[in-house]
Amino acid sequence: MDTSAHRLNANLARAQPSATYRMMDRVAARRSSGASVFSLSAGEPDFDTPEHIREAAIEAIRAGHTRYTQVAGMRSLREAVAEKFQRENGLDVGWQDTIVCSGGKQVIYNALAATLDEGDEVIVPAPYWVSYPEMVALCGARAVVVPCGIEGRFKLTPQALCKAIGPRTRWLILNSPSNPSGAVYTRDELAALADVLLAHPHVLVLSDDIYEHLIFDGAAFFTIAQVEPRLACRTLTMNGVSKAYAMTGWRIGYGTGPRWLLDAMEKLQGQQTSGASSISQHAALAALSGPQDFIGKTREVFEHRRSLVVDALNAAPGLQCEIPGGAFYAFASCMGLIGKITAAGTVLKTDEDVARALLDEASVAVVQGSAFGLAPYIRIAYALDDDTLVEACHAIQGFCRSLSDPNNVDA
């Protein structure tokens, strides 16, 4: 078939596929051929969705709640979302100030697509979630990536923010706790960023709080509209049920922000997917309104796993990993592996080479830090049981010990 007369949208051509999903596809391909792989690449809790949430979904099916809902979500769920923002985040919002979408990713994309024009800019601190710059590109805008290295504990500083803001800046994206670094912004750090933003009223703020409940060491969570209420009129605070309640496949995200923005997002969603799954919305309602003890229990488990994995990574020659403050990722520098040669003869020139060799030679799947805007690092998701994590970390350690140094004549 001759396809020479056909072309893709130019913005789509600028965007890249998700590095996380590409690695998951490689894992699936290896497993389908019979290989055993330790998959530390997916950002997905390994727990089952709590039983009362699953039962709420089953009851919704039996009750016949299988029809379209309002585009912005069922009123009962939006009321629960508003109550959550009031109760946990101190945000003065009503149900009309909320929106429900098919996953947290759709909340973010709808906001960007509803507001960005060609040539607009979005400030994206790096390391970042892989989808932020690609969503920006799909909207015809440009991601202004601001490197935030280990010297600043992977967090954006007021000075760096001020330098990055220009006349075409439309958004700043903040993610705390961070995927991939696990960095958590304190109240004082958010207040310092807010001071800069108050001086630039043309900049909107997108606060991605999806890992809100996964904060360790007894630290408190803060979101920027809570810290500086004067920014609420131009802040979209988004969240969802996927991480806190182990509901990744249910695809429910939600947000709150100024009504002019929510109205635009609803208009876009109405011509895109319409309302989210009715059954999933009933499940999300049970999650937000029902018992919350699941959150504390899983947080304790993840905090234990964090210590296990970080200690193991720091015991691997050539790797160095700071202690993350939240989420369920370890973001380890692999600078000490660059330039070395694997047992199969592969020269590790980049962190992508490291990730590929770990999968090919040690059967461990991780994601390269360059996919998150900062190299040379690897991201390890510790959302697996202890025994599997121990085995995977032993495989990583063995891989690192097996490397040879071409500059060492004795190697």
C-alpha positions as CSV (number, residue, x, y, z in Angstrom):
1,M,0.0,0.0,0.0
2,D,1.4,3.4,-1.0
3,T,1.4,5.7,2.1
4,S,3.4,8.5,0.6
5,A,0.4,10.8,0.5
6,H,-0.3,10.3,4.2
7,R,1.4,12.1,7.1
8,L,1.1,12.2,10.9
9,N,0.3,15.3,12.9
10,A,3.5,17.3,13.3
11,N,3.2,17.5,17.1
12,L,2.8,13.7,17.3
13,A,6.0,13.3,15.3
14,R,7.9,15.5,17.9
15,A,6.8,13.3,20.9
16,Q,8.5,10.1,22.0
17,P,6.8,6.9,23.3
18,S,7.0,6.4,27.0
19,A,10.3,4.9,28.0
20,T,8.6,3.1,30.9
21,Y,6.1,1.4,28.7
22,R,8.8,0.5,26.2
23,M,10.7,-1.3,28.9
24,M,7.5,-3.0,30.1
25,D,7.0,-4.2,26.5
26,R,10.6,-5.6,26.4
27,V,9.9,-7.4,29.7
28,A,6.7,-8.9,28.3
29,A,8.4,-10.1,25.2
30,R,11.2,-11.8,27.2
31,R,8.6,-13.4,29.5
32,S,6.5,-14.6,26.6
33,S,9.6,-16.5,25.3
34,G,10.0,-18.2,28.6
35,A,12.6,-16.0,30.3
36,S,12.4,-15.1,33.9
37,V,12.8,-11.3,34.5
38,F,12.8,-9.1,37.7
39,S,10.7,-6.2,36.6
40,L,11.7,-3.0,38.6
41,S,10.5,-0.7,35.8
42,A,6.7,-0.3,36.4
43,G,5.4,2.4,38.8
44,E,2.6,0.2,40.0
45,P,1.8,-1.0,43.6
46,D,1.9,-4.8,43.9
47,F,-1.0,-4.8,46.4
48,D,-4.6,-5.8,45.5
49,T,-7.2,-3.1,45.5
50,P,-8.8,-3.1,49.0
51,E,-11.8,-5.5,49.2
52,H,-14.4,-2.9,50.1
53,I,-13.5,-0.9,47.0
54,R,-13.8,-4.0,44.7
55,E,-17.1,-4.8,46.4
56,A,-18.4,-1.3,45.7
57,A,-17.7,-1.8,42.0
58,I,-19.4,-5.2,42.0
59,E,-22.4,-3.7,43.7
60,A,-22.5,-0.8,41.2
61,I,-22.7,-3.4,38.4
62,R,-25.4,-5.3,40.1
63,A,-27.3,-2.1,40.7
64,G,-27.2,-1.2,37.0
65,H,-24.9,1.8,37.3
66,T,-23.5,1.0,33.8
67,R,-24.5,4.1,31.8
68,Y,-22.9,7.4,30.9
69,T,-22.1,9.8,33.7
70,Q,-21.7,13.5,33.5
71,V,-18.5,14.5,31.6
72,A,-16.8,15.9,34.7
73,G,-17.8,13.0,36.9
74,M,-20.7,11.8,39.1
75,R,-21.7,14.5,41.5
76,S,-21.3,12.1,44.5
77,L,-17.7,11.4,43.5
78,R,-17.0,15.1,42.9
79,E,-18.4,15.8,46.4
80,A,-16.0,13.2,47.8
81,V,-13.1,14.7,45.9
82,A,-13.9,18.2,47.3
83,E,-14.2,16.8,50.8
84,K,-10.8,15.1,50.4
85,F,-9.2,18.3,49.3
86,Q,-10.7,20.1,52.2
87,R,-9.9,17.5,54.8
88,E,-6.4,16.5,53.7
89,N,-5.1,19.6,51.9
90,G,-6.9,22.5,53.5
91,L,-8.2,23.7,50.1
92,D,-11.5,25.7,50.2
93,V,-13.3,24.0,47.3
94,G,-16.8,22.8,46.5
95,W,-17.8,20.0,44.2
96,Q,-18.2,22.4,41.3
97,D,-14.5,23.2,41.6
98,T,-13.5,19.6,40.7
99,I,-13.2,17.3,37.7
100,V,-12.9,13.6,37.3
101,C,-11.0,12.1,34.4
102,S,-9.9,8.7,33.1
103,G,-6.7,8.6,35.0
104,G,-4.4,11.2,36.4
105,K,-2.6,11.4,33.1
106,Q,-5.8,12.7,31.5
107,V,-6.2,15.4,34.1
108,I,-2.7,16.7,33.2
109,Y,-3.1,16.4,29.5
110,N,-6.5,18.1,29.4
111,A,-5.2,21.0,31.3
112,L,-2.2,21.5,29.0
113,A,-4.2,20.9,25.8
114,A,-6.9,23.4,26.9
115,T,-4.3,26.2,27.5
116,L,-1.2,25.8,25.4
117,D,-0.7,27.4,22.0
118,E,2.2,27.0,19.5
119,G,5.3,28.6,21.0
120,D,4.2,28.5,24.6
121,E,6.6,27.2,27.2
122,V,6.2,24.9,30.2
123,I,8.8,24.7,32.9
124,V,9.6,21.1,33.8
125,P,12.1,20.4,36.6
126,A,14.3,17.4,35.8
127,P,14.3,14.6,36.7
128,Y,10.7,14.5,35.6
129,W,8.0,12.0,34.9
130,V,8.6,10.8,31.4
131,S,5.2,12.0,30.1
132,Y,5.4,15.7,31.0
133,P,7.6,16.9,28.1
134,E,5.9,14.6,25.7
135,M,2.5,16.0,26.6
136,V,3.8,19.5,26.2
137,A,5.2,18.6,22.7
138,L,1.8,17.0,21.7
139,C,0.2,20.4,22.5
140,G,2.6,22.2,20.2
141,A,4.5,23.9,23.0
142,R,8.0,23.7,24.3
143,A,9.2,22.1,27.6
144,V,11.8,24.3,29.3
145,V,13.7,21.6,31.2
146,V,15.5,22.8,34.4
147,P,18.1,20.3,35.7
148,C,17.8,19.7,39.4
149,G,20.7,17.6,40.4
150,I,21.7,15.7,43.5
151,E,23.4,18.8,45.0
152,G,19.9,20.3,45.5
153,R,18.4,16.9,46.3
154,F,16.6,16.9,42.9
155,K,14.4,19.9,43.8
156,L,13.8,23.1,41.9
157,T,15.2,26.2,43.6
158,P,13.7,29.7,43.5
159,Q,16.7,31.0,41.7
160,A,16.4,28.4,39.0
161,L,12.7,29.0,38.6
162,C,13.1,32.7,38.3
163,K,15.8,32.2,35.6
164,A,13.6,29.8,33.6
165,I,10.5,32.1,33.5
166,G,10.0,34.0,30.3
167,P,7.3,35.9,28.5
168,R,5.9,32.8,26.9
169,T,5.9,30.7,30.1
170,R,2.5,29.3,30.6
171,W,2.9,26.6,33.2
172,L,5.2,25.3,35.9
173,I,4.8,21.6,36.7
174,L,5.6,20.5,40.2
175,N,5.6,16.8,41.3
176,S,6.0,16.0,45.0
177,P,6.8,13.3,46.0
178,S,8.6,13.0,42.7
179,N,8.7,10.3,40.1
180,P,11.5,9.3,39.6
181,S,13.6,10.7,42.5
182,G,11.2,10.4,45.4
183,A,12.1,14.0,46.4
184,V,9.6,15.8,48.7
185,Y,9.2,19.5,48.9
186,T,8.8,21.0,52.4
187,R,6.4,23.8,53.3
188,D,9.3,26.3,53.3
189,E,10.6,25.2,49.9
190,L,7.1,25.5,48.4
191,A,6.7,28.9,50.0
192,A,10.0,30.1,48.4
193,L,8.8,29.0,45.0
194,A,5.5,30.6,45.6
195,D,7.2,33.9,46.2
196,V,8.7,33.8,42.8
197,L,5.4,32.8,41.2
198,L,3.5,35.7,42.8
199,A,5.8,38.0,40.9
200,H,4.9,36.4,37.6
201,P,1.1,36.3,37.4
202,H,1.0,34.9,33.9
203,V,2.4,31.5,35.0
204,L,0.0,28.7,35.9
205,V,1.0,26.0,38.3
206,L,0.3,22.3,37.9
207,S,0.8,20.4,41.1
208,D,1.0,16.6,40.6
209,D,0.3,15.1,44.0
210,I,-0.3,11.5,42.9
211,Y,2.2,10.2,45.4
212,E,0.8,12.3,48.3
213,H,0.3,9.5,50.7
214,L,3.6,7.8,50.1
215,I,5.8,10.1,52.3
216,F,8.3,8.5,54.7
217,D,10.1,9.3,58.0
218,G,7.0,10.9,59.5
219,A,7.2,13.9,57.2
220,A,4.2,16.0,56.4
221,F,2.8,16.6,52.9
222,F,2.1,20.0,51.5
223,T,0.7,21.2,48.2
224,I,1.5,24.7,46.9
225,A,-2.0,26.1,46.8
226,Q,-2.3,25.1,50.5
227,V,1.0,26.8,51.3
228,E,0.2,30.0,49.3
229,P,-3.6,30.5,48.9
230,R,-3.0,33.5,46.6
231,L,-1.9,31.0,44.0
232,A,-5.1,29.0,44.1
233,C,-6.7,31.0,41.4
234,R,-4.1,29.8,38.9
235,T,-3.2,26.3,40.3
236,L,-4.4,23.0,39.1
237,T,-4.0,20.5,42.0
238,M,-4.3,16.9,40.6
239,N,-4.4,13.6,42.3
240,G,-5.9,10.1,41.8
241,V,-6.6,6.7,43.3
242,S,-4.0,4.7,41.4
243,K,-1.1,4.9,43.8
244,A,-2.7,5.4,47.2
245,Y,-5.3,2.7,46.8
246,A,-3.5,0.3,44.4
247,M,-6.1,1.1,41.6
248,T,-3.8,1.7,38.6
249,G,-6.1,-0.2,36.2
250,W,-9.3,1.5,37.3
251,R,-8.2,4.7,35.6
252,I,-9.6,7.5,37.8
253,G,-7.8,10.8,38.3
254,Y,-9.2,14.0,39.7
255,G,-8.3,17.6,40.2
256,T,-9.3,21.0,41.5
257,G,-8.5,24.5,40.2
258,P,-10.1,27.7,38.9
259,R,-13.4,27.2,37.2
260,W,-12.4,28.8,33.9
261,L,-9.8,26.1,33.6
262,L,-12.0,23.2,34.7
263,D,-14.7,24.4,32.3
264,A,-12.2,24.3,29.4
265,M,-11.0,20.8,30.5
266,E,-14.5,19.6,30.7
267,K,-15.3,20.9,27.2
268,L,-12.2,19.1,25.8
269,Q,-13.0,15.9,27.6
270,G,-16.6,16.0,26.3
271,Q,-15.3,15.7,22.8
272,Q,-12.6,13.3,23.7
273,T,-13.6,10.5,26.1
274,S,-16.7,11.9,27.8
275,G,-17.0,10.8,31.5
276,A,-14.8,8.2,33.1
277,S,-16.0,4.6,33.6
278,S,-19.1,4.6,35.7
279,I,-18.0,1.5,37.6
280,S,-14.6,2.9,38.3
281,Q,-16.1,6.1,39.6
282,H,-18.2,4.1,42.1
283,A,-15.0,2.3,43.2
284,A,-13.2,5.6,43.6
285,L,-16.1,6.9,45.7
286,A,-15.7,4.0,48.0
287,A,-11.9,4.6,48.1
288,L,-12.2,8.3,49.1
289,S,-15.1,7.9,51.4
290,G,-14.4,4.5,53.1
291,P,-11.8,3.2,55.5
292,Q,-8.3,4.7,55.0
293,D,-6.2,2.3,57.0
294,F,-4.9,0.7,53.8
295,I,-2.9,3.8,53.1
296,G,-0.9,3.7,56.4
297,K,-0.3,-0.1,56.1
298,T,1.1,0.1,52.6
299,R,3.2,3.2,53.5
300,E,5.0,1.2,56.2
301,V,5.7,-1.6,53.7
302,F,7.1,0.8,51.1
303,E,9.2,2.5,53.7
304,H,10.7,-0.8,54.7
305,R,11.3,-1.7,51.1
306,R,13.0,1.6,50.5
307,S,15.6,0.9,53.1
308,L,16.2,-2.6,51.8
309,V,16.7,-1.5,48.2
310,V,18.7,1.7,48.9
311,D,21.1,-0.2,51.1
312,A,21.5,-2.9,48.5
313,L,22.1,-0.5,45.7
314,N,24.8,1.4,47.7
315,A,26.5,-1.9,48.2
316,A,26.8,-2.5,44.5
317,P,30.1,-1.3,43.0
318,G,29.6,1.8,40.8
319,L,26.1,2.7,42.1
320,Q,25.2,5.5,44.5
321,C,21.7,6.1,45.7
322,E,20.4,8.9,47.9
323,I,17.5,8.1,50.3
324,P,14.2,9.1,48.7
325,G,11.7,10.9,50.9
326,G,8.6,9.4,49.2
327,A,7.0,7.5,46.3
328,F,8.3,4.0,45.6
329,Y,11.4,4.6,43.5
330,A,15.1,4.6,44.0
331,F,17.0,6.9,41.7
332,A,20.6,5.7,41.6
333,S,23.6,7.3,39.9
334,C,25.3,4.8,37.7
335,M,28.2,7.1,36.9
336,G,30.6,4.5,38.3
337,L,29.5,2.0,35.7
338,I,30.0,4.3,32.6
339,G,33.0,3.2,30.5
340,K,33.1,-0.3,31.9
341,I,32.6,-3.5,29.9
342,T,30.1,-6.2,30.7
343,A,30.8,-10.0,30.7
344,A,29.2,-10.1,27.2
345,G,31.6,-7.5,25.9
346,T,29.2,-4.5,25.9
347,V,30.8,-1.1,26.6
348,L,28.6,0.9,28.9
349,K,28.7,4.4,27.4
350,T,25.3,5.7,28.7
351,D,22.7,4.9,31.3
352,E,20.6,3.5,28.6
353,D,23.3,1.0,27.9
354,V,23.3,0.1,31.6
355,A,19.6,-0.5,31.6
356,R,19.7,-2.5,28.4
357,A,22.6,-4.7,29.7
358,L,20.9,-5.2,33.1
359,L,17.9,-6.7,31.3
360,D,19.9,-8.7,28.7
361,E,22.6,-10.0,31.0
362,A,21.1,-9.9,34.5
363,S,17.4,-10.3,33.7
364,V,16.6,-7.1,35.7
365,A,14.4,-4.4,34.2
366,V,15.0,-0.8,35.2
367,V,14.5,2.5,33.4
368,Q,17.4,4.8,32.4
369,G,17.6,8.2,34.0
370,S,18.0,10.0,30.7
371,A,14.3,9.1,30.0
372,F,13.5,11.3,33.0
373,G,15.8,14.1,31.9
374,L,18.8,13.4,34.1
375,A,21.7,11.1,33.3
376,P,23.5,8.9,34.2
377,Y,21.0,7.4,36.5
378,I,18.7,4.3,36.7
379,R,15.2,4.3,38.3
380,I,14.3,1.2,40.3
381,A,10.7,0.7,41.3
382,Y,10.5,-1.2,44.6
383,A,6.8,-2.2,44.2
384,L,7.5,-5.9,44.7
385,D,7.6,-8.3,47.6
386,D,10.7,-8.4,49.8
387,D,12.0,-11.8,48.5
388,T,11.8,-10.7,44.9
389,L,13.5,-7.4,45.7
390,V,16.3,-9.1,47.5
391,E,16.9,-11.5,44.5
392,A,16.7,-8.6,42.0
393,C,19.2,-6.5,44.1
394,H,21.5,-9.5,44.3
395,A,21.4,-9.8,40.5
396,I,22.2,-6.0,40.2
397,Q,25.1,-6.4,42.6
398,G,26.4,-9.4,40.7
399,F,26.2,-7.5,37.4
400,C,28.1,-4.6,38.8
401,R,30.8,-6.9,40.2
402,S,31.2,-8.6,36.9
403,L,32.1,-5.5,35.0
404,S,35.7,-5.0,33.9
405,D,37.6,-1.7,33.6
406,P,39.4,-1.2,30.3
407,N,41.8,1.1,32.0
408,N,42.8,-1.5,34.5
409,V,45.6,-3.7,33.0
410,D,44.8,-6.4,35.6
411,A,41.1,-6.6,34.6
